Amino acid sequence: MTARPDFSPAMLSFFLRARAVHAHCSRPPRSRLMQATVTREKAGWRKLAKLTNTQIDLAWMGGLNRAAPRAALWAVLGRFPSDHGIVLTDDGGQHG
């Protein structure tokens, strides 16, 4: 039996934060402000996923429950719930 991937709002928040830390650590030493990196990354994700600032902030805090914006952000991160037979639900859950 294989483990079922977790595409919950909390896991999405974890992935977004990890990506921001990675982006920050990958930058040259001249840009040491983490908040500037977070702002830049959020803007990029928002544009790529075609989401609002509010939706990005909700995702960052682990509170984005709607399925469509969560799926769009997972896609921007290169992860697709459907590849694992998972359907996201609007209550923040998943089934499949």
mmCIF file as gemmi writes it, N, C-alpha and C atoms, coordinates in Angstrom:
data_model
loop_
_atom_site.group_PDB
_atom_site.id
_atom_site.type_symbol
_atom_site.label_atom_id
_atom_site.label_alt_id
_atom_site.label_comp_id
_atom_site.label_asym_id
_atom_site.label_entity_id
_atom_site.label_seq_id
_atom_site.pdbx_PDB_ins_code
_atom_site.Cartn_x
_atom_site.Cartn_y
_atom_site.Cartn_z
_atom_site.occupancy
_atom_site.B_iso_or_equiv
_atom_site.pdbx_formal_charge
_atom_site.auth_seq_id
_atom_site.auth_asym_id
_atom_site.pdbx_PDB_model_num
ATOM 1 N N . MET Axp A 1 ? 0.844 -1.18 0 1 0 ? 1 A 1
ATOM 2 C CA . MET Axp A 1 ? 0 0 0 1 0 ? 1 A 1
ATOM 3 C C . MET Axp A 1 ? 0.891 1.245 0 1 0 ? 1 A 1
ATOM 4 N N . THR Axp A 2 ? 0.606 2.159 -0.894 1 0 ? 2 A 1
ATOM 5 C CA . THR Axp A 2 ? 1.402 3.38 -0.966 1 0 ? 2 A 1
ATOM 6 C C . THR Axp A 2 ? 0.701 4.508 -0.225 1 0 ? 2 A 1
ATOM 7 N N . ALA Axp A 3 ? 1.498 5.437 0.231 1 0 ? 3 A 1
ATOM 8 C CA . ALA Axp A 3 ? 0.947 6.592 0.943 1 0 ? 3 A 1
ATOM 9 C C . ALA Axp A 3 ? 0.204 7.496 -0.038 1 0 ? 3 A 1
ATOM 10 N N . ARG Axp A 4 ? -0.88 8.073 0.422 1 0 ? 4 A 1
ATOM 11 C CA . ARG Axp A 4 ? -1.665 8.994 -0.399 1 0 ? 4 A 1
ATOM 12 C C . ARG Axp A 4 ? -1.141 10.412 -0.181 1 0 ? 4 A 1
ATOM 13 N N . PRO Axp A 5 ? -0.789 11.124 -1.253 1 0 ? 5 A 1
ATOM 14 C CA . PRO Axp A 5 ? -0.28 12.487 -1.1 1 0 ? 5 A 1
ATOM 15 C C . PRO Axp A 5 ? -1.311 13.409 -0.442 1 0 ? 5 A 1
ATOM 16 N N . ASP Axp A 6 ? -0.817 14.375 0.291 1 0 ? 6 A 1
ATOM 17 C CA . ASP Axp A 6 ? -1.661 15.334 1 1 0 ? 6 A 1
ATOM 18 C C . ASP Axp A 6 ? -1.658 16.654 0.241 1 0 ? 6 A 1
ATOM 19 N N . PHE Axp A 7 ? -2.808 17.049 -0.271 1 0 ? 7 A 1
ATOM 20 C CA . PHE Axp A 7 ? -2.952 18.317 -0.98 1 0 ? 7 A 1
ATOM 21 C C . PHE Axp A 7 ? -3.838 19.277 -0.187 1 0 ? 7 A 1
ATOM 22 N N . SER Axp A 8 ? -3.776 19.196 1.127 1 0 ? 8 A 1
ATOM 23 C CA . SER Axp A 8 ? -4.592 20.031 2.01 1 0 ? 8 A 1
ATOM 24 C C . SER Axp A 8 ? -4.119 21.485 1.972 1 0 ? 8 A 1
ATOM 25 N N . PRO Axp A 9 ? -4.957 22.413 2.457 1 0 ? 9 A 1
ATOM 26 C CA . PRO Axp A 9 ? -4.525 23.81 2.551 1 0 ? 9 A 1
ATOM 27 C C . PRO Axp A 9 ? -3.266 23.971 3.41 1 0 ? 9 A 1
ATOM 28 N N . ALA Axp A 10 ? -3.145 23.178 4.47 1 0 ? 10 A 1
ATOM 29 C CA . ALA Axp A 10 ? -1.954 23.265 5.327 1 0 ? 10 A 1
ATOM 30 C C . ALA Axp A 10 ? -0.701 22.825 4.572 1 0 ? 10 A 1
ATOM 31 N N . MET Axp A 11 ? -0.809 21.765 3.786 1 0 ? 11 A 1
ATOM 32 C CA . MET Axp A 11 ? 0.345 21.289 3.018 1 0 ? 11 A 1
ATOM 33 C C . MET Axp A 11 ? 0.703 22.282 1.919 1 0 ? 11 A 1
ATOM 34 N N . LEU Axp A 12 ? -0.297 22.902 1.31 1 0 ? 12 A 1
ATOM 35 C CA . LEU Axp A 12 ? -0.034 23.927 0.302 1 0 ? 12 A 1
ATOM 36 C C . LEU Axp A 12 ? 0.737 25.082 0.928 1 0 ? 12 A 1
ATOM 37 N N . SER Axp A 13 ? 0.329 25.502 2.109 1 0 ? 13 A 1
ATOM 38 C CA . SER Axp A 13 ? 1.037 26.562 2.826 1 0 ? 13 A 1
ATOM 39 C C . SER Axp A 13 ? 2.484 26.164 3.084 1 0 ? 13 A 1
ATOM 40 N N . PHE Axp A 14 ? 2.687 24.931 3.511 1 0 ? 14 A 1
ATOM 41 C CA . PHE Axp A 14 ? 4.039 24.432 3.768 1 0 ? 14 A 1
ATOM 42 C C . PHE Axp A 14 ? 4.886 24.485 2.495 1 0 ? 14 A 1
ATOM 43 N N . PHE Axp A 15 ? 4.327 24.032 1.371 1 0 ? 15 A 1
ATOM 44 C CA . PHE Axp A 15 ? 5.058 24.044 0.11 1 0 ? 15 A 1
ATOM 45 C C . PHE Axp A 15 ? 5.391 25.469 -0.327 1 0 ? 15 A 1
ATOM 46 N N . LEU Axp A 16 ? 4.431 26.385 -0.201 1 0 ? 16 A 1
ATOM 47 C CA . LEU Axp A 16 ? 4.686 27.775 -0.591 1 0 ? 16 A 1
ATOM 48 C C . LEU Axp A 16 ? 5.808 28.373 0.245 1 0 ? 16 A 1
ATOM 49 N N . ARG Axp A 17 ? 5.77 28.142 1.536 1 0 ? 17 A 1
ATOM 50 C CA . ARG Axp A 17 ? 6.809 28.671 2.42 1 0 ? 17 A 1
ATOM 51 C C . ARG Axp A 17 ? 8.172 28.05 2.117 1 0 ? 17 A 1
ATOM 52 N N . ALA Axp A 18 ? 8.18 26.763 1.84 1 0 ? 18 A 1
ATOM 53 C CA . ALA Axp A 18 ? 9.439 26.1 1.494 1 0 ? 18 A 1
ATOM 54 C C . ALA Axp A 18 ? 10.007 26.658 0.192 1 0 ? 18 A 1
ATOM 55 N N . ARG Axp A 19 ? 9.139 26.896 -0.779 1 0 ? 19 A 1
ATOM 56 C CA . ARG Axp A 19 ? 9.597 27.475 -2.045 1 0 ? 19 A 1
ATOM 57 C C . ARG Axp A 19 ? 10.158 28.88 -1.838 1 0 ? 19 A 1
ATOM 58 N N . ALA Axp A 20 ? 9.53 29.661 -0.96 1 0 ? 20 A 1
ATOM 59 C CA . ALA Axp A 20 ? 10.021 31.014 -0.685 1 0 ? 20 A 1
ATOM 60 C C . ALA Axp A 20 ? 11.392 30.96 -0.013 1 0 ? 20 A 1
ATOM 61 N N . VAL Axp A 21 ? 11.563 30.063 0.937 1 0 ? 21 A 1
ATOM 62 C CA . VAL Axp A 21 ? 12.864 29.919 1.609 1 0 ? 21 A 1
ATOM 63 C C . VAL Axp A 21 ? 13.919 29.49 0.596 1 0 ? 21 A 1
ATOM 64 N N . HIS Axp A 22 ? 13.574 28.548 -0.267 1 0 ? 22 A 1
ATOM 65 C CA . HIS Axp A 22 ? 14.52 28.096 -1.29 1 0 ? 22 A 1
ATOM 66 C C . HIS Axp A 22 ? 14.906 29.253 -2.22 1 0 ? 22 A 1
ATOM 67 N N . ALA Axp A 23 ? 13.922 30.025 -2.645 1 0 ? 23 A 1
ATOM 68 C CA . ALA Axp A 23 ? 14.203 31.17 -3.517 1 0 ? 23 A 1
ATOM 69 C C . ALA Axp A 23 ? 15.099 32.175 -2.806 1 0 ? 23 A 1
ATOM 70 N N . HIS Axp A 24 ? 14.856 32.383 -1.524 1 0 ? 24 A 1
ATOM 71 C CA . HIS Axp A 24 ? 15.655 33.337 -0.753 1 0 ? 24 A 1
ATOM 72 C C . HIS Axp A 24 ? 17.101 32.855 -0.623 1 0 ? 24 A 1
ATOM 73 N N . CYS Axp A 25 ? 17.273 31.586 -0.329 1 0 ? 25 A 1
ATOM 74 C CA . CYS Axp A 25 ? 18.623 31.04 -0.14 1 0 ? 25 A 1
ATOM 75 C C . CYS Axp A 25 ? 19.386 30.926 -1.453 1 0 ? 25 A 1
ATOM 76 N N . SER Axp A 26 ? 18.675 30.9 -2.565 1 0 ? 26 A 1
ATOM 77 C CA . SER Axp A 26 ? 19.308 30.781 -3.876 1 0 ? 26 A 1
ATOM 78 C C . SER Axp A 26 ? 19.769 32.127 -4.424 1 0 ? 26 A 1
ATOM 79 N N . ARG Axp A 27 ? 19.369 33.202 -3.793 1 0 ? 27 A 1
ATOM 80 C CA . ARG Axp A 27 ? 19.711 34.544 -4.273 1 0 ? 27 A 1
ATOM 81 C C . ARG Axp A 27 ? 21.112 34.923 -3.798 1 0 ? 27 A 1
ATOM 82 N N . PRO Axp A 28 ? 21.747 35.819 -4.523 1 0 ? 28 A 1
ATOM 83 C CA . PRO Axp A 28 ? 23.054 36.314 -4.08 1 0 ? 28 A 1
ATOM 84 C C . PRO Axp A 28 ? 22.944 37.013 -2.719 1 0 ? 28 A 1
ATOM 85 N N . PRO Axp A 29 ? 24.044 37.115 -2.01 1 0 ? 29 A 1
ATOM 86 C CA . PRO Axp A 29 ? 24.017 37.724 -0.666 1 0 ? 29 A 1
ATOM 87 C C . PRO Axp A 29 ? 23.512 39.16 -0.618 1 0 ? 29 A 1
ATOM 88 N N . ARG Axp A 30 ? 23.453 39.838 -1.746 1 0 ? 30 A 1
ATOM 89 C CA . ARG Axp A 30 ? 23.039 41.242 -1.706 1 0 ? 30 A 1
ATOM 90 C C . ARG Axp A 30 ? 21.565 41.414 -1.332 1 0 ? 30 A 1
ATOM 91 N N . SER Axp A 31 ? 20.766 40.374 -1.488 1 0 ? 31 A 1
ATOM 92 C CA . SER Axp A 31 ? 19.352 40.504 -1.123 1 0 ? 31 A 1
ATOM 93 C C . SER Axp A 31 ? 19.083 39.63 0.094 1 0 ? 31 A 1
ATOM 94 N N . ARG Axp A 32 ? 19.182 40.198 1.247 1 0 ? 32 A 1
ATOM 95 C CA . ARG Axp A 32 ? 19.071 39.44 2.484 1 0 ? 32 A 1
ATOM 96 C C . ARG Axp A 32 ? 17.722 39.577 3.176 1 0 ? 32 A 1
ATOM 97 N N . LEU Axp A 33 ? 16.808 40.343 2.627 1 0 ? 33 A 1
ATOM 98 C CA . LEU Axp A 33 ? 15.522 40.524 3.282 1 0 ? 33 A 1
ATOM 99 C C . LEU Axp A 33 ? 14.544 39.442 2.836 1 0 ? 33 A 1
ATOM 100 N N . MET Axp A 34 ? 14.206 38.564 3.754 1 0 ? 34 A 1
ATOM 101 C CA . MET Axp A 34 ? 13.288 37.468 3.445 1 0 ? 34 A 1
ATOM 102 C C . MET Axp A 34 ? 11.925 37.996 3.014 1 0 ? 34 A 1
ATOM 103 N N . GLN Axp A 35 ? 11.464 39.071 3.644 1 0 ? 35 A 1
ATOM 104 C CA . GLN Axp A 35 ? 10.144 39.603 3.305 1 0 ? 35 A 1
ATOM 105 C C . GLN Axp A 35 ? 10.084 40.059 1.85 1 0 ? 35 A 1
ATOM 106 N N . ALA Axp A 36 ? 11.173 40.614 1.344 1 0 ? 36 A 1
ATOM 107 C CA . ALA Axp A 36 ? 11.207 41.023 -0.063 1 0 ? 36 A 1
ATOM 108 C C . ALA Axp A 36 ? 11.091 39.802 -0.976 1 0 ? 36 A 1
ATOM 109 N N . THR Axp A 37 ? 11.74 38.714 -0.6 1 0 ? 37 A 1
ATOM 110 C CA . THR Axp A 37 ? 11.646 37.48 -1.38 1 0 ? 37 A 1
ATOM 111 C C . THR Axp A 37 ? 10.228 36.935 -1.352 1 0 ? 37 A 1
ATOM 112 N N . VAL Axp A 38 ? 9.609 36.928 -0.175 1 0 ? 38 A 1
ATOM 113 C CA . VAL Axp A 38 ? 8.238 36.429 -0.038 1 0 ? 38 A 1
ATOM 114 C C . VAL Axp A 38 ? 7.299 37.248 -0.912 1 0 ? 38 A 1
ATOM 115 N N . THR Axp A 39 ? 7.426 38.559 -0.862 1 0 ? 39 A 1
ATOM 116 C CA . THR Axp A 39 ? 6.577 39.44 -1.665 1 0 ? 39 A 1
ATOM 117 C C . THR Axp A 39 ? 6.755 39.155 -3.153 1 0 ? 39 A 1
ATOM 118 N N . ARG Axp A 40 ? 7.995 39.002 -3.576 1 0 ? 40 A 1
ATOM 119 C CA . ARG Axp A 40 ? 8.285 38.723 -4.983 1 0 ? 40 A 1
ATOM 120 C C . ARG Axp A 40 ? 7.712 37.364 -5.406 1 0 ? 40 A 1
ATOM 121 N N . GLU Axp A 41 ? 7.91 36.353 -4.576 1 0 ? 41 A 1
ATOM 122 C CA . GLU Axp A 41 ? 7.405 35.014 -4.899 1 0 ? 41 A 1
ATOM 123 C C . GLU Axp A 41 ? 5.879 34.995 -4.95 1 0 ? 41 A 1
ATOM 124 N N . LYS Axp A 42 ? 5.242 35.635 -3.978 1 0 ? 42 A 1
ATOM 125 C CA . LYS Axp A 42 ? 3.774 35.679 -3.966 1 0 ? 42 A 1
ATOM 126 C C . LYS Axp A 42 ? 3.24 36.345 -5.228 1 0 ? 42 A 1
ATOM 127 N N . ALA Axp A 43 ? 3.887 37.42 -5.653 1 0 ? 43 A 1
ATOM 128 C CA . ALA Axp A 43 ? 3.45 38.12 -6.868 1 0 ? 43 A 1
ATOM 129 C C . ALA Axp A 43 ? 3.582 37.209 -8.088 1 0 ? 43 A 1
ATOM 130 N N . GLY Axp A 44 ? 4.663 36.468 -8.154 1 0 ? 44 A 1
ATOM 131 C CA . GLY Axp A 44 ? 4.855 35.539 -9.27 1 0 ? 44 A 1
ATOM 132 C C . GLY Axp A 44 ? 3.814 34.435 -9.283 1 0 ? 44 A 1
ATOM 133 N N . TRP Axp A 45 ? 3.558 33.841 -8.12 1 0 ? 45 A 1
ATOM 134 C CA . TRP Axp A 45 ? 2.541 32.781 -8.03 1 0 ? 45 A 1
ATOM 135 C C . TRP Axp A 45 ? 1.166 33.324 -8.39 1 0 ? 45 A 1
ATOM 136 N N . ARG Axp A 46 ? 0.861 34.541 -7.899 1 0 ? 46 A 1
ATOM 137 C CA . ARG Axp A 46 ? -0.446 35.144 -8.171 1 0 ? 46 A 1
ATOM 138 C C . ARG Axp A 46 ? -0.656 35.31 -9.669 1 0 ? 46 A 1
ATOM 139 N N . LYS Axp A 47 ? 0.354 35.81 -10.361 1 0 ? 47 A 1
ATOM 140 C CA . LYS Axp A 47 ? 0.228 36.026 -11.804 1 0 ? 47 A 1
ATOM 141 C C . LYS Axp A 47 ? 0.115 34.704 -12.56 1 0 ? 47 A 1
ATOM 142 N N . LEU Axp A 48 ? 0.954 33.745 -12.208 1 0 ? 48 A 1
ATOM 143 C CA . LEU Axp A 48 ? 0.934 32.46 -12.914 1 0 ? 48 A 1
ATOM 144 C C . LEU Axp A 48 ? -0.371 31.694 -12.693 1 0 ? 48 A 1
ATOM 145 N N . ALA Axp A 49 ? -0.889 31.737 -11.467 1 0 ? 49 A 1
ATOM 146 C CA . ALA Axp A 49 ? -2.113 31.001 -11.14 1 0 ? 49 A 1
ATOM 147 C C . ALA Axp A 49 ? -3.375 31.815 -11.417 1 0 ? 49 A 1
ATOM 148 N N . LYS Axp A 50 ? -3.196 33.096 -11.754 1 0 ? 50 A 1
ATOM 149 C CA . LYS Axp A 50 ? -4.334 34 -12.015 1 0 ? 50 A 1
ATOM 150 C C . LYS Axp A 50 ? -5.27 34.078 -10.808 1 0 ? 50 A 1
ATOM 151 N N . LEU Axp A 51 ? -4.669 34.338 -9.641 1 0 ? 51 A 1
ATOM 152 C CA . LEU Axp A 51 ? -5.418 34.45 -8.395 1 0 ? 51 A 1
ATOM 153 C C . LEU Axp A 51 ? -5.367 35.877 -7.878 1 0 ? 51 A 1
ATOM 154 N N . THR Axp A 52 ? -6.164 36.154 -6.863 1 0 ? 52 A 1
ATOM 155 C CA . THR Axp A 52 ? -6.164 37.471 -6.229 1 0 ? 52 A 1
ATOM 156 C C . THR Axp A 52 ? -5.144 37.496 -5.093 1 0 ? 52 A 1
ATOM 157 N N . ASN Axp A 53 ? -4.829 38.698 -4.643 1 0 ? 53 A 1
ATOM 158 C CA . ASN Axp A 53 ? -3.936 38.831 -3.486 1 0 ? 53 A 1
ATOM 159 C C . ASN Axp A 53 ? -4.52 38.136 -2.265 1 0 ? 53 A 1
ATOM 160 N N . THR Axp A 54 ? -5.825 38.256 -2.081 1 0 ? 54 A 1
ATOM 161 C CA . THR Axp A 54 ? -6.481 37.621 -0.937 1 0 ? 54 A 1
ATOM 162 C C . THR Axp A 54 ? -6.326 36.108 -0.996 1 0 ? 54 A 1
ATOM 163 N N . GLN Axp A 55 ? -6.512 35.524 -2.172 1 0 ? 55 A 1
ATOM 164 C CA . GLN Axp A 55 ? -6.366 34.076 -2.306 1 0 ? 55 A 1
ATOM 165 C C . GLN Axp A 55 ? -4.934 33.629 -2.017 1 0 ? 55 A 1
ATOM 166 N N . ILE Axp A 56 ? -3.963 34.396 -2.482 1 0 ? 56 A 1
ATOM 167 C CA . ILE Axp A 56 ? -2.561 34.059 -2.209 1 0 ? 56 A 1
ATOM 168 C C . ILE Axp A 56 ? -2.283 34.16 -0.716 1 0 ? 56 A 1
ATOM 169 N N . ASP Axp A 57 ? -2.781 35.216 -0.073 1 0 ? 57 A 1
ATOM 170 C CA . ASP Axp A 57 ? -2.577 35.363 1.371 1 0 ? 57 A 1
ATOM 171 C C . ASP Axp A 57 ? -3.241 34.232 2.146 1 0 ? 57 A 1
ATOM 172 N N . LEU Axp A 58 ? -4.445 33.832 1.735 1 0 ? 58 A 1
ATOM 173 C CA . LEU Axp A 58 ? -5.115 32.701 2.38 1 0 ? 58 A 1
ATOM 174 C C . LEU Axp A 58 ? -4.3 31.42 2.212 1 0 ? 58 A 1
ATOM 175 N N . ALA Axp A 59 ? -3.782 31.205 1.021 1 0 ? 59 A 1
ATOM 176 C CA . ALA Axp A 59 ? -2.96 30.013 0.778 1 0 ? 59 A 1
ATOM 177 C C . ALA Axp A 59 ? -1.703 30.046 1.638 1 0 ? 59 A 1
ATOM 178 N N . TRP Axp A 60 ? -1.085 31.205 1.75 1 0 ? 60 A 1
ATOM 179 C CA . TRP Axp A 60 ? 0.133 31.361 2.553 1 0 ? 60 A 1
ATOM 180 C C . TRP Axp A 60 ? -0.134 31.008 4.019 1 0 ? 60 A 1
ATOM 181 N N . MET Axp A 61 ? -1.33 31.352 4.499 1 0 ? 61 A 1
ATOM 182 C CA . MET Axp A 61 ? -1.684 31.1 5.902 1 0 ? 61 A 1
ATOM 183 C C . MET Axp A 61 ? -2.346 29.735 6.109 1 0 ? 61 A 1
ATOM 184 N N . GLY Axp A 62 ? -2.541 28.973 5.04 1 0 ? 62 A 1
ATOM 185 C CA . GLY Axp A 62 ? -3.151 27.653 5.166 1 0 ? 62 A 1
ATOM 186 C C . GLY Axp A 62 ? -4.658 27.676 5.232 1 0 ? 62 A 1
ATOM 187 N N . GLY Axp A 63 ? -5.272 28.747 4.742 1 0 ? 63 A 1
ATOM 188 C CA . GLY Axp A 63 ? -6.719 28.878 4.832 1 0 ? 63 A 1
ATOM 189 C C . GLY Axp A 63 ? -7.449 28.905 3.501 1 0 ? 63 A 1
ATOM 190 N N . LEU Axp A 64 ? -6.775 28.543 2.415 1 0 ? 64 A 1
ATOM 191 C CA . LEU Axp A 64 ? -7.424 28.55 1.1 1 0 ? 64 A 1
ATOM 192 C C . LEU Axp A 64 ? -8.131 27.213 0.899 1 0 ? 64 A 1
ATOM 193 N N . ASN Axp A 65 ? -9.444 27.205 1.088 1 0 ? 65 A 1
ATOM 194 C CA . ASN Axp A 65 ? -10.212 25.964 1.014 1 0 ? 65 A 1
ATOM 195 C C . ASN Axp A 65 ? -10.781 25.67 -0.366 1 0 ? 65 A 1
ATOM 196 N N . ARG Axp A 66 ? -11.035 26.682 -1.166 1 0 ? 66 A 1
ATOM 197 C CA . ARG Axp A 66 ? -11.655 26.483 -2.486 1 0 ? 66 A 1
ATOM 198 C C . ARG Axp A 66 ? -10.759 25.611 -3.375 1 0 ? 66 A 1
ATOM 199 N N . ALA Axp A 67 ? -11.382 24.673 -4.072 1 0 ? 67 A 1
ATOM 200 C CA . ALA Axp A 67 ? -10.64 23.686 -4.861 1 0 ? 67 A 1
ATOM 201 C C . ALA Axp A 67 ? -9.917 24.295 -6.066 1 0 ? 67 A 1
ATOM 202 N N . ALA Axp A 68 ? -10.59 25.141 -6.833 1 0 ? 68 A 1
ATOM 203 C CA . ALA Axp A 68 ? -10.001 25.659 -8.075 1 0 ? 68 A 1
ATOM 204 C C . ALA Axp A 68 ? -8.729 26.474 -7.832 1 0 ? 68 A 1
ATOM 205 N N . PRO Axp A 69 ? -8.735 27.437 -6.891 1 0 ? 69 A 1
ATOM 206 C CA . PRO Axp A 69 ? -7.494 28.172 -6.664 1 0 ? 69 A 1
ATOM 207 C C . PRO Axp A 69 ? -6.381 27.299 -6.081 1 0 ? 69 A 1
ATOM 208 N N . ARG Axp A 70 ? -6.758 26.333 -5.239 1 0 ? 70 A 1
ATOM 209 C CA . ARG Axp A 70 ? -5.74 25.417 -4.7 1 0 ? 70 A 1
ATOM 210 C C . ARG Axp A 70 ? -5.112 24.598 -5.821 1 0 ? 70 A 1
ATOM 211 N N . ALA Axp A 71 ? -5.938 24.094 -6.731 1 0 ? 71 A 1
ATOM 212 C CA . ALA Axp A 71 ? -5.418 23.312 -7.855 1 0 ? 71 A 1
ATOM 213 C C . ALA Axp A 71 ? -4.506 24.163 -8.734 1 0 ? 71 A 1
ATOM 214 N N . ALA Axp A 72 ? -4.884 25.426 -8.939 1 0 ? 72 A 1
ATOM 215 C CA . ALA Axp A 72 ? -4.059 26.324 -9.751 1 0 ? 72 A 1
ATOM 216 C C . ALA Axp A 72 ? -2.698 26.552 -9.104 1 0 ? 72 A 1
ATOM 217 N N . LEU Axp A 73 ? -2.678 26.739 -7.793 1 0 ? 73 A 1
ATOM 218 C CA . LEU Axp A 73 ? -1.402 26.941 -7.105 1 0 ? 73 A 1
ATOM 219 C C . LEU Axp A 73 ? -0.556 25.673 -7.1 1 0 ? 73 A 1
ATOM 220 N N . TRP Axp A 74 ? -1.182 24.531 -6.872 1 0 ? 74 A 1
ATOM 221 C CA . TRP Axp A 74 ? -0.428 23.275 -6.936 1 0 ? 74 A 1
ATOM 222 C C . TRP Axp A 74 ? 0.191 23.115 -8.324 1 0 ? 74 A 1
ATOM 223 N N . ALA Axp A 75 ? -0.547 23.495 -9.367 1 0 ? 75 A 1
ATOM 224 C CA . ALA Axp A 75 ? -0.024 23.393 -10.73 1 0 ? 75 A 1
ATOM 225 C C . ALA Axp A 75 ? 1.185 24.304 -10.919 1 0 ? 75 A 1
ATOM 226 N N . VAL Axp A 76 ? 1.12 25.511 -10.373 1 0 ? 76 A 1
ATOM 227 C CA . VAL Axp A 76 ? 2.25 26.434 -10.452 1 0 ? 76 A 1
ATOM 228 C C . VAL Axp A 76 ? 3.475 25.833 -9.76 1 0 ? 76 A 1
ATOM 229 N N . LEU Axp A 77 ? 3.24 25.072 -8.706 1 0 ? 77 A 1
ATOM 230 C CA . LEU Axp A 77 ? 4.335 24.423 -7.983 1 0 ? 77 A 1
ATOM 231 C C . LEU Axp A 77 ? 4.79 23.125 -8.659 1 0 ? 77 A 1
ATOM 232 N N . GLY Axp A 78 ? 4.118 22.76 -9.749 1 0 ? 78 A 1
ATOM 233 C CA . GLY Axp A 78 ? 4.504 21.563 -10.482 1 0 ? 78 A 1
ATOM 234 C C . GLY Axp A 78 ? 3.932 20.273 -9.924 1 0 ? 78 A 1
ATOM 235 N N . ARG Axp A 79 ? 2.904 20.382 -9.109 1 0 ? 79 A 1
ATOM 236 C CA . ARG Axp A 79 ? 2.253 19.215 -8.51 1 0 ? 79 A 1
ATOM 237 C C . ARG Axp A 79 ? 0.793 19.202 -8.951 1 0 ? 79 A 1
ATOM 238 N N . PHE Axp A 80 ? 0.327 18.067 -9.402 1 0 ? 80 A 1
ATOM 239 C CA . PHE Axp A 80 ? -1.028 17.955 -9.929 1 0 ? 80 A 1
ATOM 240 C C . PHE Axp A 80 ? -1.773 16.858 -9.184 1 0 ? 80 A 1
ATOM 241 N N . PRO Axp A 81 ? -2.753 17.225 -8.356 1 0 ? 81 A 1
ATOM 242 C CA . PRO Axp A 81 ? -3.507 16.209 -7.614 1 0 ? 81 A 1
ATOM 243 C C . PRO Axp A 81 ? -4.107 15.135 -8.517 1 0 ? 81 A 1
ATOM 244 N N . SER Axp A 82 ? -4.532 15.52 -9.707 1 0 ? 82 A 1
ATOM 245 C CA . SER Axp A 82 ? -5.16 14.554 -10.618 1 0 ? 82 A 1
ATOM 246 C C . SER Axp A 82 ? -4.186 13.463 -11.061 1 0 ? 82 A 1
ATOM 247 N N . ASP Axp A 83 ? -2.891 13.743 -11.053 1 0 ? 83 A 1
ATOM 248 C CA . ASP Axp A 83 ? -1.898 12.72 -11.392 1 0 ? 83 A 1
ATOM 249 C C . ASP Axp A 83 ? -1.928 11.561 -10.407 1 0 ? 83 A 1
ATOM 250 N N . HIS Axp A 84 ? -2.44 11.821 -9.217 1 0 ? 84 A 1
ATOM 251 C CA . HIS Axp A 84 ? -2.517 10.802 -8.169 1 0 ? 84 A 1
ATOM 252 C C . HIS Axp A 84 ? -3.948 10.309 -7.97 1 0 ? 84 A 1
ATOM 253 N N . GLY Axp A 85 ? -4.846 10.697 -8.883 1 0 ? 85 A 1
ATOM 254 C CA . GLY Axp A 85 ? -6.243 10.288 -8.777 1 0 ? 85 A 1
ATOM 255 C C . GLY Axp A 85 ? -6.995 10.999 -7.67 1 0 ? 85 A 1
ATOM 256 N N . ILE Axp A 86 ? -6.531 12.197 -7.305 1 0 ? 86 A 1
ATOM 257 C CA . ILE Axp A 86 ? -7.135 12.95 -6.206 1 0 ? 86 A 1
ATOM 258 C C . ILE Axp A 86 ? -7.928 14.123 -6.761 1 0 ? 86 A 1
ATOM 259 N N . VAL Axp A 87 ? -9.113 14.308 -6.215 1 0 ? 87 A 1
ATOM 260 C CA . VAL Axp A 87 ? -9.967 15.443 -6.559 1 0 ? 87 A 1
ATOM 261 C C . VAL Axp A 87 ? -10.053 16.339 -5.327 1 0 ? 87 A 1
ATOM 262 N N . LEU Axp A 88 ? -9.725 17.621 -5.495 1 0 ? 88 A 1
ATOM 263 C CA . LEU Axp A 88 ? -9.818 18.574 -4.388 1 0 ? 88 A 1
ATOM 264 C C . LEU Axp A 88 ? -11.269 18.986 -4.205 1 0 ? 88 A 1
ATOM 265 N N . THR Axp A 89 ? -11.661 19.215 -2.963 1 0 ? 89 A 1
ATOM 266 C CA . THR Axp A 89 ? -13.028 19.641 -2.661 1 0 ? 89 A 1
ATOM 267 C C . THR Axp A 89 ? -13.013 21.055 -2.095 1 0 ? 89 A 1
ATOM 268 N N . ASP Axp A 90 ? -14.157 21.736 -2.198 1 0 ? 90 A 1
ATOM 269 C CA . ASP Axp A 90 ? -14.246 23.133 -1.766 1 0 ? 90 A 1
ATOM 270 C C . ASP Axp A 90 ? -14.247 23.317 -0.255 1 0 ? 90 A 1
ATOM 271 N N . ASP Axp A 91 ? -14.242 22.239 0.496 1 0 ? 91 A 1
ATOM 272 C CA . ASP Axp A 91 ? -14.179 22.369 1.953 1 0 ? 91 A 1
ATOM 273 C C . ASP Axp A 91 ? -12.746 22.233 2.464 1 0 ? 91 A 1
ATOM 274 N N . GLY Axp A 92 ? -11.775 22.253 1.548 1 0 ? 92 A 1
ATOM 275 C CA . GLY Axp A 92 ? -10.376 22.126 1.93 1 0 ? 92 A 1
ATOM 276 C C . GLY Axp A 92 ? -9.895 20.689 1.951 1 0 ? 92 A 1
ATOM 277 N N . GLY Axp A 93 ? -10.773 19.783 1.595 1 0 ? 93 A 1
ATOM 278 C CA . GLY Axp A 93 ? -10.414 18.369 1.626 1 0 ? 93 A 1
ATOM 279 C C . GLY Axp A 93 ? -10.059 17.824 0.252 1 0 ? 93 A 1
ATOM 280 N N . GLN Axp A 94 ? -9.988 16.516 0.209 1 0 ? 94 A 1
ATOM 281 C CA . GLN Axp A 94 ? -9.68 15.819 -1.031 1 0 ? 94 A 1
ATOM 282 C C . GLN Axp A 94 ? -10.262 14.418 -0.956 1 0 ? 94 A 1
ATOM 283 N N . HIS Axp A 95 ? -10.515 13.835 -2.094 1 0 ? 95 A 1
ATOM 284 C CA . HIS Axp A 95 ? -10.922 12.432 -2.107 1 0 ? 95 A 1
ATOM 285 C C . HIS Axp A 95 ? -10.399 11.781 -3.374 1 0 ? 95 A 1
ATOM 286 N N . GLY Axp A 96 ? -10.297 10.479 -3.323 1 0 ? 96 A 1
ATOM 287 C CA . GLY Axp A 96 ? -9.822 9.754 -4.493 1 0 ? 96 A 1
ATOM 288 C C . GLY Axp A 96 ? -8.874 8.657 -4.154 1 0 ? 96 A 1
